[in-house]
Amino acid sequence: MKFICSVVALAALVGCAGTNRPTTGPGSGFGAAYVPDVKPTATAASDYDATLGKCQRWARDLPYTRTGQHDGALAFIGFASGFAFGYTTPLVGIDFFAATTVGAAGYGGFGYWVEAPERQNWYAKQETLMVNCMTMSGYENNDPSVKVTYVKHDSMVQTVRKTGVDTYGAERLAKARSCGTAPLADMVAKGPGFESYRVACPASEALAIRCEFGNCRILR
């Protein structure tokens, strides 16, 4: 019961998120369908439509990753609701198997609802990736609801990336978590048996990774 109540509350919050966005034009839409609210700077690309199309393709190519954390509970709820619906409705003249199918379909809709927070997070990553792409092409973000994580590299400042024994493991873990196609890990701390890394991601906030004796895990 506590699980169901938490799901209801969380889904309600997700449903309310972003309701202040316009229905059309700059700043409207969600995920890969988001329309960036940006303004050109002195270095902006000359072909806005081509730049926008490229950035939208980047956002559409960002994979959706399910955590599957509620699969066990959903399977039980789906079986129980489908069986109960199928068992009771024949009493009023509805075929058992047809009723069970209807119950299973309802479960599918419930499962889609439960995953709403994960999809909302995916939409936010798509929007950040899109606006990062626009920023890289010389446009400035005007929408405070979308977080920009891209930082322009200053070619006049030479930086040396700190690496360690577990650098490869940290980068492999970051790539598995959709943190870019070739993430680079910077070692920020080192001690007896452990190394800590920071990995910048193009579509989300940087990952904090800690590796202990070769076993790496994400801290956030």
N, C-alpha and C positions, 0 to 999 in steps of 0.2 A: 504493500500500500504506500509505503514511504517512497519507493522507487517511482511509482506512478505519479504521485503528487509532485515530486521533484521534476519529473519530465514535463508535467503540465505547466508548472511555473516557468521552467526554462524556455519551453517552446513559446509561451506567451510573451516572454521578454524578447525573444528573437523576432517574433511577429511584429513587435512594436518598434524594433530597431530600424532606423533609416526612414521613418514615415515622413520626415520633414523634407525629403528630397523632392525636387520637381518631377512632374510626370513626363515631361519631354525636355529636350535640349541639354545643355551642359549641366553636369551634376546629376543627371537622371539615370535610372537603371541600376542593376546590381551585377556583380561578377563580371563575366566576359561581355555582358550587354551594357556595362556601365559606359557612360559618355563623359570623358574627362572634362573637368572645368579648369581650363588652363589659359594662360595668356603668353604670347610669344615674347622672348627676350631678344637681345641684339644678335644672339648666336642661333636663333631658331631656324629649323629646317624650312626651306622655301615652300615645299609641297606638304601642306598640313594634312590633306586627305591621305596621302601615301604614308605619312608618318603614323597617323592614327590607325590606319589599316594594319600596319606592321605591329603596332603595340597591341591591338586587339587580338591578332593571331597569337602573339606571345601568351596573352592571358588565356585564350582558348586551349592552348597546348599544356597548360598547367594541370597535371593529373589530380584527380580527386582521390584521396586516400581515406578509407574507412578505418576506424580504430577497432570496431567490432566489440567494444566493451559491454554492450547490452545484448549481445546475440543470445546468450543463454536465457535471460529473462524474457526476451521477445519470443523465443521458440516456445517456451512454456505458456506464455500468454496466448500465442497464436493457436497452439494445440487445444488449450482449454476453451478458448472462446469459440473456435470452429466446431469443436465437439459439442459444446453446450448448445450453440445455436442450431446445429444439425439435429441434436437429440430432441429439442423442445418444439421446433417448428413443425415436424410431422404431425404433431397433435392437432394442428390447425389446417392440415391438408397440404403441406409443402413437402416435397420429396426430400429424404434425408441427405442424399449425396449433393443435390442441388443446394440445399441449405448450408451444408458444410463448405461448399465452394464459395458461397456468399460470405460466410464467416471468415474463410481464409483470405478473401479479397479485402475484407475489412481489416484484417491483421496486417496485410501488406501496406495499406494506407497508414495504419498506426505506426509501423516500422519506419516509414518515410518521415512521419511527423517526429519520431524520436530522434532521428538523425539531423533534424533541423539545425541544432547548434554546430555540428560538424560542417554542414553545407554553408552556414553563415560564415564560419572561419575561412572556408575555401573561397567564398565570394570576396572576402576582405583581402585575401592574398592575391587573387586575380586583379583586384582594383589597384592594390599597391604595385604589383608588377607592371600594370598598364601605365600608371602615373610615373613610375620610375623610368620606364621606357620613354615617355614624353619628356621628362626632365633631362634625360641623356641627350635628347634631340634639341634642347634649348628652350623648353617651355616651362613656365612656372605654375605650380599647382595653386588653385584658388579654393579648393574644397577642403575644409577642415575635417570632414568625416573620413578622408582617405589619408593614410599615413605614408609619407615619402621616406624611404630608407636609403635612396641613392645619394652618395657623396661624391662630388666631382674630384677626380684625382689631379693633384697639382704636380705637373711634370717637373717643376723647379725644385720640388722637395723630394729628395731621395730617401726612401725608407727601406729598411732591411727586415724581412720577415723572420721572426724567431721560430725555429723548428726544434723538434725533439725526437725522442725515440718513437713516440706514438703519434707523430704527425699524420702518417698515412692512415692509421686506424681512425683518427678523428675526422679526417676528410672523407673517408669511405662511409662513416656513419652519417655525416652531414648530407652526402649525396643520396643516401638511402632515404633520408627524411625530406627529399625534394628541395634541398637547399642549393639550387643551381646545378648545372651540368659538370662543373669543375670547381668545386669550392676549395678555398685556400684557408688553412687553419693557422692562426697565430698563437704561439704559446705565450700565455700570460703569467703562468706560475709553475713552479717545479719544486718538488720535495721528495723525501724518501718514499719511493714506490709509486709516485703519482705525478701526473702532468695535467695542467688545466689549459684549455684552448678557447679561443673566440673565433667563430666562423661567420663572416658576413654573408647574408642571403639576399638575392635580388628581389624576392617577392615577400619577404617578411623580416622580422627583427633578427638580429644576429643570434646564433646559437652559442650557448655556454656548454662546453663539453669537458668532462673530467675523465681521465684515463688512469686506472690503477692496475699496475702490473700487466699492461696490455689490454685490459678490458675497459672499453670506453662507453660512457653513457651521457645522455643529455640531461642537464640540470634543470632545464625549464621546459 
